[in-house]
């Protein structure tokens, strides 16, 4: 079987280029899927007429008399705008990506991982657990999708099918089902899976350096003393986020965790297996359109301000979840309203939905607004399993593994059959992910561990998302909330993924942490009670002991200072951390400090102030790193000439007096981040495998901030030069020189002409047809940009980049919204791109320019405001009787 992309997408889209040489033919094929947005259409199954009003950007407001009609119409509208995205998502979540896109190795790899995890199997088990009305709404949504799809050829649904269908072996478009919608929740949970990557990186790093204490230095665990909790209590203050990373001693190894040397396997280099694992994770994130795109610090910002501090006298809320770059964008704006709101039809909810799933995930009702941030709760653990003859060792007994065979259909190639094995802890993911197999050979284990054998230990994944739950009930419950009590009741249903919901109503602000969070037994083994390291699966002392009751999860309403700030930091000052791998708190401290400053000055906070704070681009770590850089001597004894040092000083002059702001036109920001990238490379590339290499986010700010206080740390030393021991100052000086040379090649010889945005660019690419290898005439229909952006991963304007792979934006605020609970039509919102996926639609990218400039659009919510903003009106009517 061919495993090259040229045997897949490249060949087939090349045929498309030949077939569509005539411009007129391209126009016809691309315009054909554009939906009807005005007039009247019949929608089978409706009990009465439904209005679909669209504003200047094509954002729909759906108005119905009946909740089933409401969600049936939402399914119809989603299919009008985004059906290919929906179909792609269900192929990803079912492990059927190769069936759609062909014989691309990364697609087959993704399918193997998803089949091993069993996302769709779990979704199928969840459906009967849901409330009856939830199942009814899911079916109504599916019926609406199918009503749009029925009678339309693939080419009439999306131009993407026209491109893919050139092969002639495109699978038929299947009917939408409720399980297709539920399975998307598994993709969300995977993307927000907390410390899976850190746990894997710990094992890989240990395999490389063989020292637990050194590895622990790479994973500092923030406390509430390091960063402000979500709500301040008596005695809590906002920390000085810029200087705190250098505070405190370097972490030492737990004496109880002195473990045996790693099981070495010279035939399997760690770096090579690390790259294989990273590719699988990256492709899942890419096709799902939710993950961090390989960047450290996936998260979000959300905050609420009490009415005592606002211009309107009512609470305000702001939110901007951070997700991987995706095109079409991850979210789809919508307003769902019952004409007469009642117990029978309780919905008047607007905000951001997922195409393929009914309801609104982030948004507002007339009485309540909410946004969400990832709690970072550690909801997964890797378990090392001693497997022999089809059984795993558990408490001294051999327990047979569960097995099943999965067949992956591959368009244009032979099917691939795999055997999925599971222990009592979960699927043996090491069978599908090479780096996990390497971790099974190299992870530290107790001295009393049973012998692993030549292949090492198998690695199972225990993850709360693999237990069927009722999270879909929460989506509909949130869409009908009217106050704090029913908001908390709705939040209690959101088991996976766990989130921090920031709340505002007409008089109060608050927050609630949600999710199924495992309880780990207390013990002295390495990572036993905090889940930071792979765990011995043969020892029941490492098993989970239930989950944290919802009543014990952090929550607060009406804080004394009237401020709620959530940016993935630890939630409370005195409660236990939900994870040891939380965000380090730079964004949270910056947001809270800005709000506190305005409150102390007595200036009422406005919608415009909230929106401006979302675009804050100051990098707080510059206060730590820049002084160290400016005091570091430039290289002199390694052949670097005086002329080269003068050449470098032209660039370092940019950093003197720089305020840390990172707009697109900043020369100082361009140099600063180039230096930062080189500091990370020079410090860690020689000792860490690829899967553990620094991506440059907040964790690495803290790591390097602490190392700056230890100039002779072994991390500074270059392991490839055993005869020379490098120190901090040598690394910093060399980074200054190397960054100067790098930007000279990329941006020109004059540092004053450099611009951060020329490096830090956002390109929107369709996950299938906008990628490299697709011929340019086709690719151009499924890409947008590039546009130049400011910001960076650990600033409030969190436009993340991955220091391992360049400066392009890989994750970003996937939406921005601001709500004023005192004026329902004063809100603001913006999406990264637009509501439509169709290349010829005016609403495919009509929000991108405003987004890139840090702007947003008016968000009409009241019936009067929506009517005034409407530009198109489509009436959906029931099929005539008889």
Buried (B, 14 or more C-beta within 10 A) or exposed (E): EBBEBEBBBBBBBBBBBEEBEEEEEBEEBBEBBBBEBEEEBEBEBBEEBBBBBBBBBBBBBBBBBBBBBBBBBBBBBBBBBBBBBBBBBBBBBBBBBBBBBBBBBBBBBBBBBBBBBBBBBBBBBBBEEBBEEBBBBBBBBBBBBBBBBEEBEBBBBBBBBBBBBBBEEBBEBEEBBBBBBBBBBBBBBBBBBBBBBBBBBBBBBBBBBBBBEBBBBBBBBBBBBBBBBBBBBEEBEBBEBBEBBBBBEBBEBBEEBEBEEBBEBEEBBBBEBBBBBBBBBBBBBBBBBBBBBBBBBBBBBBBBBBBEBBBBEBBBBBBBBBBBBBBBBBBBBBBBBBBEBEEEBBBBBBBBBBBBBBBBBBBBBBBBBBBBBBBBBBBBBBBBBBBEEEBBBBEEEEBEBEEEEBEBBBBBBEEBEBEBBBBBBBBBBBBBBBBBBBBBBBBBBBEEBBEBEEEBBBBBBBBBBBBBBBBBBBBBBBBBBBBBEBBBBBBBBBBBBBBBBBBBBBBBBBBBBBBBBBEBEEEEBBBBBBBBBBBBBBBEBBBBEEBBEBEEBBBBBEBEBBBBBBBBBBBBBEBEBBBBBBBBBBBBBBBBBBBBEBBEEEEBBBBEBBBEBBBBBBBBBBBBBBEBBEEBEBBEEEEBEEEBBEBBEBBBBBBEEBEBBBBBEBBBBBBBBBBBBBBBBBBBBBBBBBBBBBBBBBBBBBBBBBBBBBBEBBBBBBEEEEEEEBEBBBBBBBBBBBBBBBBBEEBEEEBEEBBBBBBBBBBBBBBBBBBEEBBEBBBEBBBBBBBBBBBBBBBBBBBBBBBBBEBBBBBBBBBBBBBBBBBBBBBBBBBBBBBBBBBBBEBBBBBBEBBBEBBBBBBBBEBEBBEEBBEBBBEBEBEEEE
